[in-house]
């Protein structure tokens, strides 16, 4: 028994979440280890850098770790902290003036503020019943407080972040949320939950949730489907970086794509970025979700895309992100074009973005403009990689594509052309068949070549300053200055509203003299400013001091 004034050591159990020196983990083993005396705790740490082994000692396996090297043994001690209730942590964070904390966690990030700012924040948040957004990430929240006390103390919370905490079960989370009748956004990133084996009844806590973030919680998709009936109103589901290779177990007796994901009646925005998905048939399992508008599949392992199997596949899907995959065939873009509802697509950092129509990889200024080919292959596309596709952009792209295909398929039979280039026949019906005779190609080669401008975008603090970043792009002269600024923002992280664009050209009256040409009208096409092939466009940040 602890003496008076001495804090009693908690009783530990397997599966319990703990915190030691701001590092969180889960107890996986309690017991003795041969050749030592006393009790040890085997801990699997959340932080991959914290562990020393994978749960073994002297060749004996005591527990398993999801990631190798994240386990260690430690003695029970008063340095090990266990969970607190939501209200205990909430009051400690926002009310207790005796604490002199110097860090405030907002969302998933640590934002350090000085003591004055922190005191001011705490002073304004003393009235907990007025709080709307609460950030308790990286704390020891584990369980709910009294229902009525919570309801009375903080009835206005609609955005709660309890990422990287000590919650153990989904029921714990539901109990925490139940008194918060206005809760709309729930962030649970980087927590470690006990596996679900049966469908829980937790709607009492999750029925009002519209946005749910579950990044890096390492649950299976089957567990997500077990939770779905308890979350009937979720519109935004973020579940990236969870090691998914499939979207649920499948029946080997039927095609994977026909085994559709059910439920999620109100889901509009699904984030699956950073997983290990590689088979498009798994994605087709999502194709019948009735309200799905946006799907993020960035940073997965897709090499090819399959077209729709049924007319209604992804009929509501408007936006698709496929950045940083392994797409390496133009046929994938042809198949993507068959999803007629898609108006916005992101394809950056895929091999195909550096590939010619013949399948050759190219770099630098000789790189084939994949944007032009993608526009021509996807007739319903309105925005690519964050840049708007105007009607002139589309006409130019389709004419350029027709010319390229016409040259590549000269002498080929029509059936083979249709197989390799499904949009070719349709585009010929709109623009006419391309003339690929030797005389025509010789007379028009320069004109067609000049449709694409090889430009270099450089970031500087001043016109005569040092180049901070440089990107070579093949762009259409019909691109608007506004779209060029959006492209520069994506490449250089300079907000479009803070940009000034300028290039230097020869003075028509004085030899060896350069004059500045400012692209000052966002709604003008860059060709209006007589931008020529090979020009270097300087991107200036208005917030920086200039020469």
N, C-alpha and C positions, 0 to 999 in steps of 0.2 A: 504494500500500500504506500502511495506517495505521501510524504510528510506534508504538514500544513504549509501552504504557500508554494509548494513544488508542483509543477505541471505534471500530471499523470501521463505516462507513455501510452499512446493509442494501441488498441488491439488490432493487429494486422491480420489480413486474410488474403488468400489467393484471388486474384482478379481485381483487387483494390487499386485505385489510382492514388499516386502519391507525388509529392513535390520535394525536391532536395536542391537547395541553392539555385532556385528558379529553373531547375530541370524537372520535367514531368515524365512519369513512367507508370508501368503497371506491374504489380507483384505477380510473378509467375510461379514462384516456388517459395515454400517456407519449410525449413528443416535443417538437419545437420549435414555436414560435408566431412567425409572420412579424413582422418589425420588432423582434424581441428576440433575444438570444443565449442559448444554452444550453438545457438540458432543463427542461421543465415537467411537473408531475404534474397531471392533471385529476382532481379528487376529487368524488364524490357523497357528501354528508354525510348521516348518519342524522338529525341534528337539523335540522328545517325552518328554524330561525332562523340556522343557521351559514353558509349559502351566500350567494353574490352574484349568480349568474346560473344559467342552465340548460344550461351546457356550451358556450356560444358566445363568440366574441371577434371583434369587428369584422365581424359578420355571417356569420362562418364557424362552422359547427356541428362541434364536436370530439367530443362525447359526449352521451348522453341522460340525463335524470334522471326518476325516477318522479314526483317532485313538483317543480313549477316553483320555481326560485330556490334549489335546494339544492346547486348546483355552484360550484366555484371552482378556480382554478389556484394551485399553490404550488410552490416550488422544493424539490428533494430536500435534506434537512438532517437533522442529528442530533436535531432536535426531533420528528421523525416516528418513532413507535414501532410496531413490528410485534408479531406475536403471540408468546405464550409457551405452554409446555405447562401442562396442568392442575396437575401437581405443583409446578412453579415458582411459579405464582400461589397455590396452596394454602398452600405453606410460607411464602411472603412475607406472606400475609394472616394466618395463624394462629400462625406459629412465630417469625418473625424479630423478636427483641426489640430490635434496633437501630433498627427503624422506629418512628416515633412517630405513627402514623396516628391521626386523631381522628374518623374516620367508619367506621361498620360498615354494610354493605349487607345487609339481610335481605329475601329474596324480591325483589320488584320495586321496593322503596322504599328511600330513604336514611334511616337512623335514626341521628341523631347522638348519641353517648354521650361522657361525659367520659373523660379519659385513664385514670382509675382503673378505670372499668368496662371499658374496652377492654383494659387490661392483665390484668384478672381473666379476661375472656373468653379471651384468648390463652393465659393460664396454664393454664386448664382444658382447652384444646383442643390442647395440645402433643402429647398422645398421639393422633395423627391416626387411629390404627387404631380408636379408640373413637367417632369422629365419625359421627353419623347424618344430620344435616341440615347441608348446606353451601351458603352463599350467596356466589356469586362473580359476581353481576351487576355490570355497569359495570367490568369488569376486562378485561385483555388476553389472556384464555384463547383459544387458537386451535387447538391440536392436543393429541393424546394424548402422554403420557410412555410410558416403557417399560412393557409389559404387566405383567410380573412385579413390577416395582418398585411400580407403582400398586396392584396386587392386594395386595401385602404392606403397603403404607403405609396404605391407607384402605379396608379390606375391608367396613366396616360402613355405608357411605353408602347411604341409601335415598331421600334427597330432595336433588336437585342443581339449583341455580339458576345457569345460565350465560346469563342474558338480557343483551342489550346488550354483547356481547363481540366478539371478532375471528374467530370461526369462519366459514369460507367455504363448506364443503360439508357435505352430510349424512353423507358418509363420515367426515369429521373428527369429527362428533358421535358416530357409531357407534363409532369407535375410542376416543374418550374414555370412552364408557359400557361398552364390552366388559369391562374388568377388574372393574367394579363389579357383582358378581353379585347384590347385594341391592337394587340400584337399582329403585325403584318409582315415584318421581315425578321428572319431568324438565321443567324450565322453560326455554324457549328464546325467550321474548318479545323482540320488537324486535331480532332479529338479521336479517342480510341474507344470504341464501344464493344460491349460483349456481343458476340455473334447472335443474330436472330435465326431461330430454327422454325418457329411457328408464327402465324400472323397475329400481331398484338391488336388490342382494341384501345387506341390512343387518340381517337378523334376528339375527346374532351379537351385535349391540350393543343392539338394542331389544326383544328377545324378552320381557324381564321387565317392561317399562314398563306401568304401569296407568293413570297420569295424565300427560297430555302437554299442555303449555301453549304455544301458538303464536300468541299475540296480536300483532298488528302486525308480522308477518314478511313480509306482502305476497306470499305464494305464491298460486298459483291452486288451485282445487279439484282440477283434473286432477293437479297435483303431489301433493296430499294422497292421491289415490287410487293414484298410483304408489308412494307410501310405505307404504300400508296393509298389503300382505303382509309387510312387515318388522316390523310392530307388531301381531301377532295378538292380544295380550292387553290392548290399551288399553280401559279402561272409561270414562275421563273424557277428553274432547277439548275443549280450549279453543282456539278459532280465531276470536276476535272481531277486529273492526276491520281486516279484510284486504281491503276494497274489493270483496268478492264481489258480483256482480250475477246470477250463475248458479252452480249446483252442477255444473260440468262442461260440456263441449261437448255439444251435442245434435244428433241426426239430424233434419233437417227433414222427413223422410218419415214420422215417427211422432210422436204427441203427446208433449210434454215430460214430462208426469206419468207416462207409461208407461215412461220410460227410467230405471229405478230404479238408485239407488246400490247397489252390491254390496259384499260383504265386511263389515268391521267387525262380525264375529260376536259380539263381547263388549261392544260399545259400549253404555253405559247412559246416559251424561250428555253431551250435545253442546251447546256454547256457540257460537252464531253471532251474538252481539250486535254492534251497531255496524257492520254491513256495509251494503250498498246493495241488498239483496234486496227486490223489489217484487211478483214474480209468485208466487202460492201454488202454481202448478204445479211450481215448483222445489222447494218444500218437500215436495210429494207424492212427489218422487223418493226421499225418505228414509223413506217410509211402510212399507217392508217390512223395515227393520232389525230383527232378531229380538229384541233385548233393550233397545231404546231406551226409557228411562223418563222422562227429563227433557230438554226442549229449550228453549233460551233464544234467542229471536228479538227481544229488545229492541233498540230504536234502529235499526230497519231502515226500510223505506219502504212497508210493506204498507198498501193502502187497503181491500182486501176479502179475505175468507177463503172458500175453496171447501171443500165437504164432501168426505167420502171417496168415492173412485171404486169401491173394492172393500171388501168386508166386513172384510177383514183389515188395512186401512190403519191404522197406528198403534195396533195392538191392545194394545201394552204401554205406551203413552205415558200417564203419570200426571200429569205436571206440565208446563205450558207458560207461558212468559213472553213477553208481547207488549207490554210497556211501551213507550211513546214511539215508536209507529208512527203511521200516518195513517188508522186505521180510522174510517170515517165513515158506515157503514150498519148498521142493526140486523140486516139479513139475514146479516151476517157472524157475529153471535153465534148466530143460528139454525143456521148451518152448523157453527159450532164445537161446538154442542150435539150434533151427530151423531157426534162422536168420543167414544164412550161410555166409553172407558177414562180419559179426563181427569177428574181429581178436583180439581186445583188449577190456577188460572189467575191471571195477573197482567195487568191491562189498563190500568193507570194512564197518564195523559198521552196518551190518544188522544182525538180529537175526539168520538167517540161517548160518552165519559164525561161530556160536557156537552151531551147531546142528548136531546130528548124523543122519545117514540114517534112523534110526527108528523114528526120530523126537524128540529125547530127547535133552534137553539143557545140555551142559557140559561146565566146566570152567577149566582154568589152564592147568596143564600138561596132564590131562586126556581128553583134548578137542580133538574131532575128527578133523582131518585135512580136512577142507572144501575145501581147495585148490585142494587136490587130487581128491575129488569127482567132483568138478566143471570142472576140466580138462577132466575127463572121460566123463562127460555129454555133453561137448561142443567140438565136434571133430575138429572144425575149429579154435579154440582159439590158439593164439600164445603168448599172454601176459596177465597176470592177476595181478591186483593191482600193476602195475609197474615192475613186475618181468617176465623175459623172460621164456617161456616154451620150453625147448629143446626137441629133439626127445626122449632122454633117460627119461626125466621127464615124457613125455606122456606115454611111454611104462610102466614105473613103476606105474604110476597113474592108467592106465587101468587095469593092472594085479591086483593091490590091490583092485580096485573097483569090478572086477569080483569075487574075493574071498569073499568080503564082501556081495555082492548081492547073490552069491551062497549059503552062509550060511543062509542069511535072508529069502530066498525063497525056501529052501529045502522042497520038497514035494508039492509045489504050482504048479498049472497048468500053462501052457505056456501063455495062454491068460492073466492071471492075472499078470504074470511076465512082459509081454510086456507093459501092462498098467502102472504098477508102475515104470518100468525101461526101457524106450524106447531104450536106447543104448545097453542094455545087449546082445540081439541077434546079433547085428552087431559086438560087441567086441568079442563075442564067435567065430564068423566067422574068426576073425583076429588072436586071440590068443588061440582058443580052449576053450571048456567048462571047467569051474573050477571043480577040483576034491574035493568034499566036504565030502568024506567018512571019518569016524572016524580015520582010520589008517593014511590017508594022512594028515588030519588036525593036528594030534598029531605029525607027523614027520616034518611038515613044519611050524608049528605055530610060532616058534621062528624066522625062516628066514623071514616070512612075516611081523612079528611084527617089525623086525629090518629095514625094508625098510623106516620106518619113525623114525627119531631121535628127541627125546624130548630135545631141546636145550634151554639154557637161554642166551639171549643177554644182556650184561650189558655195560653201558657207564661209563667210568672213565677217569680222566685226566692222570692217571698213573696206572701201573699194580697193585701196592699196595695201590692205592688211594681209596677214598670213592666212593661207587656206587651212581651215579647220576640218573640213570634210569635203569629199568630192564623189560625185556619182555620175556615171555615164548612162544616158537614156536615149532611146529612139522614140521620138514623139511626133505626132501629127501636127502639122501647122495649123489645123483647125481647132486644136486644143485651146480652151479659154484660159486666160491668166488666172482666174479663180481656181480652175482645176490644177494648174501648174503649182500654185501655192499649196493646195491640199497635198499634192505629191511631195513637195518639199517638206511639208510638215511631217509627213509619214517617215521620210528618209532622215530628216535632220532634227526632229523634235522641236522645231521652232513653230509656235502657233501661227496660223495663216494671217491672223489679224495683226501680228507684229512684224510681218515680212515686208520688205521693199525688194523688188526685183529689178536688176539693171544689168546691161551688158555694154561692152565697149566695141565701137566700130570705127572704121576709118573716116576721118573728116573729108567730105567731098571736095573741099577747097584748099586744104593744106596738107602737104605730103608729110607722112610720118607723124601725124597728129591724130589722137584718138578722141572721140566724143562719147559721152554717156547717153544711153538710150534707156529710159525708165519705163517699165511696163506698169503704167499707173492706173489703167482701167481694167478692173477685174472681169468685166463682161466682154472685153475685146478678145479676139483670137490672137494667138501669139504671132501669126503671120502678118497681122496688121502692123506690127512693129518691124517688119522686114527681118525677122529672125532667120538667119541662114544656117545651113548645115555646118557643123563644127563650132558653132558659137558657144562661148562659156558664159552662162548666166549666173550672176553673183546674187546670192541670197543674203540679204542684210537683216539683222535683228534690230528693229527700231529701238529696243531698250538698251542697246550697246552704244557707247560713245564712238563717233566716227571721226576720221581725219578731216 
